[in-house]
Structure formats: C-alpha cells, structure tokens
Amino acid sequence: MKARKIIFLILIAINCITIFYFSNQVAIKSSNSSGRVVNFVVKILPALRNLPEEEKQVVCSEILQPIVRKTAHFSIYTLLGFLTMNYALTCKGTKQQKRVFSFMFRNPIRYNR
C-alpha cells in the first residue's frame, strides 16, 4: 500500500509540473503546440483535407483549435482528479473525507491577476 501511495504522489507531482509548464507558455508557443495537433487532425480527416485553403484555415482557427485546447485542458485536469482520488484512497479516513480532500486539491481558489 505504501508503494502505491508513493507512486500516486510522484504521478501527481508530474501532472502538476506539466500543468504549470503549459500554463506558463507564451501565447505563440502554446498556439504552435495546439496547431500541431490541429494539423494532424486535418491530415487524417479527408473532409477537412480536401477543403480549399481559405476554408481550411477558418475551420482550423475558429473550430478545431478551441476544441483541441479545451480537450487538452479537460484531460489534464481529469487526470489530476483521477490521481488525487486514487491517492486519497490509499490514505486513512472515511470515504467522505477522502472525497473532500480530492475535491479541495483539484479545485484551488483562483485569484484574478
């Protein structure tokens, strides 16, 4: 049980570092990252691949890029929730206390800058 606890702590730390890394990227670098994913999607979907270049750019920038960004954001925080809940399950306490711990860790209070 102790080994699982340590493994989950390490995975949580890696996930948090990843979130921090992506959160601190400048806009251009962040756009390039999501742009690579969008370009991959365009290459594998024949309906998008055959569009005229102007339409393709509109679809990529106004539809696909926001979907890719939101999906990445949702996925990384879902993974964090999964890891924290599994870590909490290795700790002592009632199920309710474990849920509260996991919820509080995943949802920090955010202040406007």
MMTF fields as JSON, N, C-alpha, C and O atoms, coordinates in Angstrom:
{
  "mmtfVersion": "1.0.0",
  "mmtfProducer": "UNKNOWN",
  "numBonds": 451,
  "numAtoms": 452,
  "numGroups": 113,
  "numChains": 1,
  "numModels": 1,
  "chainsPerModel": [1],
  "groupsPerChain": [113],
  "chainIdList": ["A"],
  "bondAtomList": [4, 2, 8, 6, 12, 10, 16, 14, 20, 18, 24, 22, 28, 26, 32, 30, 36, 34, 40, 38, 44, 42, 48, 46, 52, 50, 56, 54, 60, 58, 64, 62, 68, 66, 72, 70, 76, 74, 80, 78, 84, 82, 88, 86, 92, 90, 96, 94, 100, 98, 104, 102, 108, 106, 112, 110, 116, 114, 120, 118, 124, 122, 128, 126, 132, 130, 136, 134, 140, 138, 144, 142, 148, 146, 152, 150, 156, 154, 160, 158, 164, 162, 168, 166, 172, 170, 176, 174, 180, 178, 184, 182, 188, 186, 192, 190, 196, 194, 200, 198, 204, 202, 208, 206, 212, 210, 216, 214, 220, 218, 224, 222, 228, 226, 232, 230, 236, 234, 240, 238, 244, 242, 248, 246, 252, 250, 256, 254, 260, 258, 264, 262, 268, 266, 272, 270, 276, 274, 280, 278, 284, 282, 288, 286, 292, 290, 296, 294, 300, 298, 304, 302, 308, 306, 312, 310, 316, 314, 320, 318, 324, 322, 328, 326, 332, 330, 336, 334, 340, 338, 344, 342, 348, 346, 352, 350, 356, 354, 360, 358, 364, 362, 368, 366, 372, 370, 376, 374, 380, 378, 384, 382, 388, 386, 392, 390, 396, 394, 400, 398, 404, 402, 408, 406, 412, 410, 416, 414, 420, 418, 424, 422, 428, 426, 432, 430, 436, 434, 440, 438, 444, 442, 448, 446],
  "bondOrderList": [1, 1, 1, 1, 1, 1, 1, 1, 1, 1, 1, 1, 1, 1, 1, 1, 1, 1, 1, 1, 1, 1, 1, 1, 1, 1, 1, 1, 1, 1, 1, 1, 1, 1, 1, 1, 1, 1, 1, 1, 1, 1, 1, 1, 1, 1, 1, 1, 1, 1, 1, 1, 1, 1, 1, 1, 1, 1, 1, 1, 1, 1, 1, 1, 1, 1, 1, 1, 1, 1, 1, 1, 1, 1, 1, 1, 1, 1, 1, 1, 1, 1, 1, 1, 1, 1, 1, 1, 1, 1, 1, 1, 1, 1, 1, 1, 1, 1, 1, 1, 1, 1, 1, 1, 1, 1, 1, 1, 1, 1, 1, 1],
  "groupList": [{"groupName": "MET", "atomNameList": ["N", "CA", "C", "O"], "elementList": ["N", "C", "C", "O"], "formalChargeList": [0, 0, 0, 0], "bondAtomList": [1, 0, 2, 1, 3, 2], "bondOrderList": [1, 1, 2], "singleLetterCode": "M", "chemCompType": "L-PEPTIDE LINKING"}, {"groupName": "LYS", "atomNameList": ["N", "CA", "C", "O"], "elementList": ["N", "C", "C", "O"], "formalChargeList": [0, 0, 0, 0], "bondAtomList": [1, 0, 2, 1, 3, 2], "bondOrderList": [1, 1, 2], "singleLetterCode": "K", "chemCompType": "L-PEPTIDE LINKING"}, {"groupName": "ALA", "atomNameList": ["N", "CA", "C", "O"], "elementList": ["N", "C", "C", "O"], "formalChargeList": [0, 0, 0, 0], "bondAtomList": [1, 0, 2, 1, 3, 2], "bondOrderList": [1, 1, 2], "singleLetterCode": "A", "chemCompType": "L-PEPTIDE LINKING"}, {"groupName": "ARG", "atomNameList": ["N", "CA", "C", "O"], "elementList": ["N", "C", "C", "O"], "formalChargeList": [0, 0, 0, 0], "bondAtomList": [1, 0, 2, 1, 3, 2], "bondOrderList": [1, 1, 2], "singleLetterCode": "R", "chemCompType": "L-PEPTIDE LINKING"}, {"groupName": "ILE", "atomNameList": ["N", "CA", "C", "O"], "elementList": ["N", "C", "C", "O"], "formalChargeList": [0, 0, 0, 0], "bondAtomList": [1, 0, 2, 1, 3, 2], "bondOrderList": [1, 1, 2], "singleLetterCode": "I", "chemCompType": "L-PEPTIDE LINKING"}, {"groupName": "PHE", "atomNameList": ["N", "CA", "C", "O"], "elementList": ["N", "C", "C", "O"], "formalChargeList": [0, 0, 0, 0], "bondAtomList": [1, 0, 2, 1, 3, 2], "bondOrderList": [1, 1, 2], "singleLetterCode": "F", "chemCompType": "L-PEPTIDE LINKING"}, {"groupName": "LEU", "atomNameList": ["N", "CA", "C", "O"], "elementList": ["N", "C", "C", "O"], "formalChargeList": [0, 0, 0, 0], "bondAtomList": [1, 0, 2, 1, 3, 2], "bondOrderList": [1, 1, 2], "singleLetterCode": "L", "chemCompType": "L-PEPTIDE LINKING"}, {"groupName": "ASN", "atomNameList": ["N", "CA", "C", "O"], "elementList": ["N", "C", "C", "O"], "formalChargeList": [0, 0, 0, 0], "bondAtomList": [1, 0, 2, 1, 3, 2], "bondOrderList": [1, 1, 2], "singleLetterCode": "N", "chemCompType": "L-PEPTIDE LINKING"}, {"groupName": "CYS", "atomNameList": ["N", "CA", "C", "O"], "elementList": ["N", "C", "C", "O"], "formalChargeList": [0, 0, 0, 0], "bondAtomList": [1, 0, 2, 1, 3, 2], "bondOrderList": [1, 1, 2], "singleLetterCode": "C", "chemCompType": "L-PEPTIDE LINKING"}, {"groupName": "THR", "atomNameList": ["N", "CA", "C", "O"], "elementList": ["N", "C", "C", "O"], "formalChargeList": [0, 0, 0, 0], "bondAtomList": [1, 0, 2, 1, 3, 2], "bondOrderList": [1, 1, 2], "singleLetterCode": "T", "chemCompType": "L-PEPTIDE LINKING"}, {"groupName": "TYR", "atomNameList": ["N", "CA", "C", "O"], "elementList": ["N", "C", "C", "O"], "formalChargeList": [0, 0, 0, 0], "bondAtomList": [1, 0, 2, 1, 3, 2], "bondOrderList": [1, 1, 2], "singleLetterCode": "Y", "chemCompType": "L-PEPTIDE LINKING"}, {"groupName": "SER", "atomNameList": ["N", "CA", "C", "O"], "elementList": ["N", "C", "C", "O"], "formalChargeList": [0, 0, 0, 0], "bondAtomList": [1, 0, 2, 1, 3, 2], "bondOrderList": [1, 1, 2], "singleLetterCode": "S", "chemCompType": "L-PEPTIDE LINKING"}, {"groupName": "GLN", "atomNameList": ["N", "CA", "C", "O"], "elementList": ["N", "C", "C", "O"], "formalChargeList": [0, 0, 0, 0], "bondAtomList": [1, 0, 2, 1, 3, 2], "bondOrderList": [1, 1, 2], "singleLetterCode": "Q", "chemCompType": "L-PEPTIDE LINKING"}, {"groupName": "VAL", "atomNameList": ["N", "CA", "C", "O"], "elementList": ["N", "C", "C", "O"], "formalChargeList": [0, 0, 0, 0], "bondAtomList": [1, 0, 2, 1, 3, 2], "bondOrderList": [1, 1, 2], "singleLetterCode": "V", "chemCompType": "L-PEPTIDE LINKING"}, {"groupName": "GLY", "atomNameList": ["N", "CA", "C", "O"], "elementList": ["N", "C", "C", "O"], "formalChargeList": [0, 0, 0, 0], "bondAtomList": [1, 0, 2, 1, 3, 2], "bondOrderList": [1, 1, 2], "singleLetterCode": "G", "chemCompType": "PEPTIDE LINKING"}, {"groupName": "PRO", "atomNameList": ["N", "CA", "C", "O"], "elementList": ["N", "C", "C", "O"], "formalChargeList": [0, 0, 0, 0], "bondAtomList": [1, 0, 2, 1, 3, 2], "bondOrderList": [1, 1, 2], "singleLetterCode": "P", "chemCompType": "L-PEPTIDE LINKING"}, {"groupName": "GLU", "atomNameList": ["N", "CA", "C", "O"], "elementList": ["N", "C", "C", "O"], "formalChargeList": [0, 0, 0, 0], "bondAtomList": [1, 0, 2, 1, 3, 2], "bondOrderList": [1, 1, 2], "singleLetterCode": "E", "chemCompType": "L-PEPTIDE LINKING"}, {"groupName": "HIS", "atomNameList": ["N", "CA", "C", "O"], "elementList": ["N", "C", "C", "O"], "formalChargeList": [0, 0, 0, 0], "bondAtomList": [1, 0, 2, 1, 3, 2], "bondOrderList": [1, 1, 2], "singleLetterCode": "H", "chemCompType": "L-PEPTIDE LINKING"}],
  "groupTypeList": [0, 1, 2, 3, 1, 4, 4, 5, 6, 4, 6, 4, 2, 4, 7, 8, 4, 9, 4, 5, 10, 5, 11, 7, 12, 13, 2, 4, 1, 11, 11, 7, 11, 11, 14, 3, 13, 13, 7, 5, 13, 13, 1, 4, 6, 15, 2, 6, 3, 7, 6, 15, 16, 16, 16, 1, 12, 13, 13, 8, 11, 16, 4, 6, 12, 15, 4, 13, 3, 1, 9, 2, 17, 5, 11, 4, 10, 9, 6, 6, 14, 5, 6, 9, 0, 7, 10, 2, 6, 9, 8, 1, 14, 9, 1, 12, 12, 1, 3, 13, 5, 11, 5, 0, 5, 3, 7, 15, 4, 3, 10, 7, 3],
  "groupIdList": [1, 2, 3, 4, 5, 6, 7, 8, 9, 10, 11, 12, 13, 14, 15, 16, 17, 18, 19, 20, 21, 22, 23, 24, 25, 26, 27, 28, 29, 30, 31, 32, 33, 34, 35, 36, 37, 38, 39, 40, 41, 42, 43, 44, 45, 46, 47, 48, 49, 50, 51, 52, 53, 54, 55, 56, 57, 58, 59, 60, 61, 62, 63, 64, 65, 66, 67, 68, 69, 70, 71, 72, 73, 74, 75, 76, 77, 78, 79, 80, 81, 82, 83, 84, 85, 86, 87, 88, 89, 90, 91, 92, 93, 94, 95, 96, 97, 98, 99, 100, 101, 102, 103, 104, 105, 106, 107, 108, 109, 110, 111, 112, 113],
  "secStructList": [7, 2, 2, 2, 2, 2, 2, 2, 2, 2, 2, 2, 2, 2, 2, 2, 2, 2, 2, 2, 2, 2, 2, 6, 1, 7, 2, 2, 2, 2, 2, 2, 2, 2, 2, 2, 2, 2, 2, 2, 2, 2, 2, 2, 7, 2, 2, 2, 2, 6, 1, 7, 2, 2, 2, 2, 2, 2, 2, 0, 0, 0, 0, 0, 2, 2, 2, 2, 2, 2, 2, 2, 2, 2, 2, 2, 2, 2, 2, 2, 2, 2, 2, 2, 2, 2, 2, 2, 2, 6, 1, 1, 1, 7, 2, 2, 2, 2, 2, 2, 2, 2, 2, 2, 2, 2, 1, 7, 7, 7, 7, 7, 7],
  "xCoordList": [0.825, 0.0, 0.871, 0.518, 1.984, 2.86, 3.481, 3.655, 3.814, 4.394, 3.386, 3.757, 2.118, 1.078, 0.939, 0.771, 1.011, 0.897, 2.024, 1.782, 3.229, 4.387, 4.269, 4.564, 3.838, 3.676, 2.649, 2.879, 1.512, 0.497, 1.006, 0.695, 1.78, 2.355, 3.301, 3.289, 4.115, 5.036, 4.252, 4.582, 3.208, 2.395, 1.647, 1.504, 1.173, 0.506, 1.501, 1.167, 2.714, 3.736, 4.059, 4.171, 4.211, 4.498, 3.346, 3.569, 2.121, 0.949, 0.902, 0.632, 1.163, 1.147, 2.252, 2.037, 3.419, 4.519, 4.136, 4.429, 3.487, 3.036, 2.026, 2.114, 1.069, 0.079, 0.786, 0.476, 1.722, 2.471, 3.24, 3.251, 3.88, 4.651, 3.761, 4.09, 2.633, 1.747, 1.09, 0.833, 0.822, 0.186, 1.115, 0.654, 2.403, 3.367, 3.962, 4.901, 3.42, 3.9, 3.379, 2.26, 4.193, 3.743, 2.732, 2.705, 1.91, 0.807, 1.274, 0.627, 2.375, 2.847, 3.239, 2.889, 3.957, 4.387, 3.178, 3.12, 2.216, 1.007, 0.205, -0.311, 0.098, -0.617, 0.075, -0.582, 1.396, 2.138, 1.877, 1.738, 1.811, 1.55, 0.188, 0.066, -0.834, -2.174, -2.3, -3.076, -1.547, -1.565, -1.056, -1.562, -0.053, 0.458, -0.612, -0.747, -1.373, -2.455, -3.537, -4.046, -3.889, -4.9, -4.444, -5.242, -3.196, -2.673, -2.75, -3.055, -2.479, -2.592, -4.034, -4.289, -4.987, -6.409, -6.808, -7.53, -6.348, -6.668, -6.116, -6.765, -4.922, -4.313, -5.056, -5.093, -5.659, -6.305, -7.793, -8.387, -8.398, -9.807, -9.936, -9.607, -10.412, -10.496, -11.391, -11.091, -12.468, -13.368, -12.655, -12.93, -11.763, -11.009, -9.827, -9.477, -9.231, -8.045, -8.382, -7.547, -9.603, -9.988, -10.612, -10.994, -10.722, -11.28, -10.311, -9.098, -10.847, -9.946, -9.155, -9.598, -7.987, -7.056, -7.664, -7.445, -8.42, -9.03, -10.033, -10.037, -10.878, -11.875, -11.188, -11.603, -10.145, -9.408, -8.831, -8.886, -8.28, -7.718, -8.793, -8.559, -9.956, -11.062, -11.515, -11.705, -11.688, -12.116, -11.075, -11.428, -9.809, -8.751, -8.715, -8.674, -8.731, -8.555, -9.809, -9.707, -10.982, -12.204, -12.943, -13.729, -12.697, -13.43, -12.492, -12.664, -11.501, -10.658, -9.731, -9.598, -9.088, -8.13, -8.793, -8.238, -9.949, -10.588, -10.982, -10.895, -11.415, -11.783, -10.55, -10.605, -9.439, -8.197, -7.744, -7.365, -7.778, -7.332, -8.221, -7.721, -9.536, -10.462, -10.329, -10.383, -10.157, -9.993, -8.705, -8.691, -7.635, -6.367, -6.512, -6.058, -7.138, -7.346, -8.2, -7.857, -9.297, -10.182, -9.44, -9.56, -8.679, -7.986, -6.941, -6.86, -6.141, -5.064, -5.627, -5.077, -6.721, -7.329, -8.131, -8.241, -8.692, -9.355, -8.334, -8.592, -7.177, -6.104, -5.681, -5.458, -5.57, -5.221, -6.273, -5.93, -7.548, -8.611, -8.545, -8.727, -8.286, -8.158, -6.999, -7.137, -5.87, -4.696, -4.913, -4.543, -5.505, -5.709, -6.725, -6.561, -7.763, -8.745, -8.101, -8.338, -7.287, -6.615, -5.593, -5.411, -4.925, -4.023, -4.815, -4.414, -5.927, -6.758, -7.253, -7.383, -7.527, -7.995, -6.92, -7.239, -5.654, -4.579, -4.363, -3.607, -5.024, -4.872, -5.95, -6.953, -5.714, -6.705, -7.775, -7.517, -8.964, -10.068, -11.327, -11.292, -12.429, -13.699, -13.71, -12.916, -14.629, -14.742, -15.077, -14.576, -15.916, -16.299, -15.078, -14.904, -14.24, -13.028, -12.097, -11.467, -12.013, -11.16, -11.686, -10.91, -12.992, -13.594, -13.354, -13.012, -13.533, -13.323, -11.869, -11.604, -10.926, -9.508, -9.242, -8.591, -9.751, -9.525, -10.134, -9.505, -11.335, -12.018, -11.267, -11.106, -10.816, -10.115, -8.777, -8.377, -8.098, -6.807, -6.976, -6.175, -8.005, -8.206, -8.76, -8.573, -9.433, -10.123, -9.6, -10.308, -8.366, -7.849, -8.594, -9.132, -8.619, -9.244, -8.353, -7.14, -8.952, -8.181, -8.418, -9.553, -7.34, -7.412, -7.144, -6.322, -7.835, -7.564, -6.24, -5.908, -5.495, -4.183, -4.329, -3.336],
  "yCoordList": [-1.19, 0.0, 1.255, 2.249, 1.223, 2.382, 2.684, 3.849, 1.65, 1.844, 2.535, 3.426, 2.129, 2.763, 4.236, 5.088, 4.524, 5.898, 6.759, 7.876, 6.249, 6.974, 7.152, 8.223, 6.101, 6.178, 7.25, 8.052, 7.267, 8.283, 9.687, 10.623, 9.846, 11.167, 11.63, 12.799, 10.715, 11.057, 11.438, 12.42, 10.662, 10.958, 12.28, 13.028, 12.565, 13.854, 14.994, 16.009, 14.834, 15.873, 16.098, 17.242, 15.024, 15.145, 15.855, 16.718, 15.487, 16.122, 17.609, 18.433, 17.952, 19.371, 20.156, 21.302, 19.567, 20.221, 20.434, 21.481, 19.447, 19.569, 20.702, 21.499, 20.774, 21.854, 23.201, 24.142, 23.29, 24.531, 24.91, 26.074, 23.926, 24.178, 24.74, 25.76, 24.075, 24.534, 25.87, 26.68, 26.103, 27.357, 28.548, 29.675, 28.312, 29.407, 29.604, 30.381, 28.906, 29.101, 30.428, 30.842, 31.074, 32.284, 31.888, 30.739, 32.835, 32.558, 31.912, 30.994, 32.379, 31.85, 30.382, 29.567, 30.05, 28.665, 27.763, 26.643, 28.254, 27.494, 27.26, 26.163, 28.288, 28.152, 27.162, 26.406, 27.17, 26.21, 24.783, 23.881, 24.573, 23.227, 22.721, 21.606, 23.542, 23.102, 23.082, 22.299, 23.935, 23.938, 22.641, 22.183, 22.047, 20.749, 19.676, 18.844, 19.696, 18.717, 18.967, 18.022, 20.224, 20.578, 20.129, 19.574, 20.354, 19.923, 18.41, 17.911, 17.685, 16.223, 15.815, 14.925, 16.47, 16.158, 16.439, 15.65, 17.544, 17.891, 16.843, 16.497, 16.335, 15.332, 14.011, 13.323, 13.635, 12.322, 12.35, 11.296, 13.533, 13.632, 14.074, 15.212, 13.185, 13.523, 14.733, 15.51, 14.909, 16.038, 17.369, 18.334, 17.429, 18.667, 18.803, 19.907, 17.696, 17.708, 18.265, 18.916, 18.009, 18.406, 19.799, 20.238, 20.494, 21.848, 22.822, 22.614, 23.885, 24.945, 25.536, 25.512, 26.06, 26.52, 27.59, 27.566, 28.523, 29.585, 29.015, 29.396, 28.106, 27.488, 26.633, 26.599, 25.954, 25.105, 25.931, 25.511, 27.097, 27.956, 28.459, 28.538, 28.796, 29.257, 28.13, 28.338, 26.938, 25.789, 25.496, 25.229, 25.545, 25.245, 26.267, 25.893, 27.543, 28.563, 28.812, 29.112, 28.698, 29.038, 27.846, 28.003, 26.664, 25.492, 24.491, 24.147, 24.028, 22.945, 23.374, 22.659, 24.528, 24.934, 25.101, 24.613, 25.763, 25.833, 24.461, 24.223, 23.561, 22.205, 21.48, 20.831, 21.59, 20.93, 21.486, 20.722, 22.793, 23.421, 23.014, 22.663, 23.062, 22.694, 21.213, 20.845, 20.377, 18.937, 18.662, 17.832, 19.348, 19.17, 19.63, 18.952, 20.767, 21.309, 20.35, 20.028, 19.906, 18.968, 17.679, 17.168, 17.161, 15.879, 15.941, 15.033, 17.0, 17.058, 17.238, 16.7, 17.997, 18.158, 16.924, 16.631, 16.201, 14.933, 13.929, 13.207, 13.888, 13.011, 13.384, 12.505, 14.675, 15.119, 14.659, 14.204, 14.778, 14.311, 12.811, 12.348, 12.05, 10.601, 10.238, 9.378, 10.894, 10.597, 10.985, 10.23, 12.152, 12.574, 11.683, 11.375, 11.265, 10.371, 9.026, 8.467, 8.51, 7.245, 7.379, 6.454, 8.529, 8.767, 8.818, 8.228, 9.52, 9.645, 8.283, 8.05, 7.392, 6.052, 5.246, 4.277, 5.623, 4.914, 5.465, 4.891, 6.574, 7.2, 6.714, 6.127, 6.974, 6.628, 7.704, 8.857, 7.334, 8.28, 7.709, 6.662, 8.402, 7.947, 8.291, 9.103, 7.654, 7.939, 9.412, 10.027, 9.963, 11.364, 12.275, 13.229, 11.986, 12.791, 12.687, 13.671, 11.514, 11.317, 12.103, 12.704, 12.097, 12.868, 14.361, 15.067, 14.84, 16.257, 16.638, 17.68, 15.807, 16.066, 16.158, 17.093, 15.183, 15.158, 16.377, 16.985, 16.741, 17.893, 19.187, 20.036, 19.336, 20.562, 20.688, 21.792, 19.592, 19.627, 20.001, 20.761, 19.475, 19.712, 21.087, 21.586, 21.716, 22.973, 24.1, 24.577, 24.531, 25.635, 26.919, 27.086, 27.814, 29.113, 29.887, 29.968, 30.442, 31.184, 32.672, 33.129, 33.401, 34.835, 35.479, 34.994, 36.564, 37.305, 38.018, 38.541, 38.037, 38.692, 40.153, 40.878],
  "zCoordList": [0.0, 0.0, 0.0, -0.635, 0.693, 0.764, -0.6, -0.958, -1.355, -2.682, -3.606, -4.37, -3.54, -4.359, -3.995, -4.868, -2.711, -2.239, -2.814, -3.271, -2.791, -3.313, -4.826, -5.356, -5.514, -6.968, -7.327, -8.232, -6.617, -6.903, -6.605, -7.342, -5.542, -5.238, -6.343, -6.727, -6.85, -7.939, -9.189, -9.853, -9.518, -10.698, -10.552, -11.519, -9.342, -9.088, -9.287, -9.898, -8.778, -8.939, -10.411, -10.85, -11.176, -12.607, -13.318, -14.166, -12.966, -13.572, -13.241, -14.115, -11.994, -11.592, -12.282, -12.676, -12.433, -13.142, -14.606, -15.183, -15.199, -16.589, -16.734, -17.668, -15.812, -15.831, -15.698, -16.428, -14.778, -14.577, -15.84, -16.241, -16.462, -17.674, -18.78, -19.387, -19.042, -20.113, -19.768, -20.659, -18.504, -18.096, -18.257, -18.433, -18.199, -18.288, -19.676, -19.849, -20.659, -22.023, -22.566, -22.262, -23.358, -24.034, -25.105, -25.545, -25.52, -26.444, -27.744, -28.248, -28.281, -29.57, -29.442, -30.295, -28.391, -28.19, -27.942, -28.448, -27.162, -26.885, -28.16, -28.379, -29.001, -30.271, -31.197, -31.912, -31.182, -32.004, -31.548, -32.375, -30.236, -29.714, -30.152, -30.661, -29.954, -30.352, -31.87, -32.417, -32.55, -34.012, -34.609, -35.633, -33.971, -34.461, -34.366, -35.264, -33.278, -33.121, -34.166, -34.77, -34.381, -35.383, -36.77, -37.525, -37.113, -38.419, -38.57, -39.653, -37.506, -37.541, -37.811, -38.622, -37.126, -37.328, -38.773, -39.381, -39.32, -40.717, -41.671, -42.658, -41.381, -42.268, -42.262, -43.283, -41.119, -41.055, -41.424, -41.65, -41.487, -41.863, -43.32, -43.654, -44.182, -45.611, -45.894, -46.801, -45.15, -45.389, -45.183, -45.896, -44.24, -43.989, -44.94, -45.358, -45.268, -46.126, -47.517, -48.144, -47.994, -49.349, -49.424, -50.509, -48.306, -48.316, -48.986, -48.957, -49.589, -50.084, -48.915, -47.767, -49.233, -48.19, -47.286, -46.075, -47.849, -47.031, -46.034, -44.863, -46.497, -45.612, -44.55, -43.392, -44.967, -44.03, -42.884, -41.728, -43.196, -42.158, -41.2, -39.994, -41.72, -40.871, -39.954, -38.756, -40.514, -39.709, -38.631, -37.483, -38.993, -38.029, -36.896, -35.724, -37.236, -36.203, -35.381, -34.192, -35.979, -35.257, -34.666, -33.732, -35.198, -34.69, -34.027, -32.858, -34.781, -34.261, -33.135, -32.142, -33.271, -32.236, -30.865, -29.88, -30.749, -29.426, -28.879, -27.674, -29.759, -29.31, -28.785, -27.741, -29.506, -29.072, -27.73, -26.842, -27.57, -26.315, -25.142, -24.073, -25.341, -24.255, -23.897, -22.723, -24.906, -24.656, -23.883, -22.975, -24.236, -23.511, -22.068, -21.146, -21.874, -20.53, -19.699, -18.562, -20.269, -19.576, -19.23, -18.116, -20.18, -19.982, -18.879, -18.051, -18.858, -17.871, -16.454, -15.493, -16.329, -15.014, -14.6, -13.409, -15.567, -15.254, -14.738, -13.775, -15.384, -14.915, -13.498, -12.666, -13.22, -11.87, -10.86, -9.769, -11.222, -10.333, -10.097, -8.971, -11.154, -11.036, -10.107, -9.237, -10.298, -9.472, -8.012, -7.112, -7.766, -6.375, -5.674, -4.494, -6.376, -5.741, -5.408, -4.337, -6.326, -6.043, -4.923, -4.132, -4.852, -3.732, -2.426, -1.422, -2.451, -1.247, -0.779, 0.423, -1.709, -1.332, -0.618, 0.072, -0.766, -0.066, 1.343, 2.127, 1.661, 2.98, 3.939, 3.534, 5.223, 6.232, 6.271, 5.926, 6.686, 6.79, 6.159, 5.513, 6.351, 5.765, 4.28, 3.806, 3.56, 2.132, 1.899, 0.959, 2.751, 2.618, 2.791, 2.033, 3.777, 3.981, 2.772, 2.384, 2.188, 1.019, -0.179, -0.923, -0.36, -1.465, -1.271, -2.22, -0.05, 0.236, -0.031, -0.631, 0.409, 0.16, -1.337, -1.803, -2.087, -3.523, -4.191, -5.057, -3.808, -4.394, -4.087, -4.963, -2.865, -2.471, -3.198, -3.567, -3.402, -4.086, -5.559, -6.104, -6.197, -7.621, -7.92, -9.029, -6.978, -7.238, -6.366, -5.479, -6.605, -5.794, -6.111, -7.205, -5.15, -5.37, -6.329, -6.139, -7.334, -8.342, -8.152, -8.016, -8.147, -7.998, -9.347, -10.124, -9.618, -10.856, -10.722, -9.658, -11.788, -11.779, -12.103, -12.145]
}
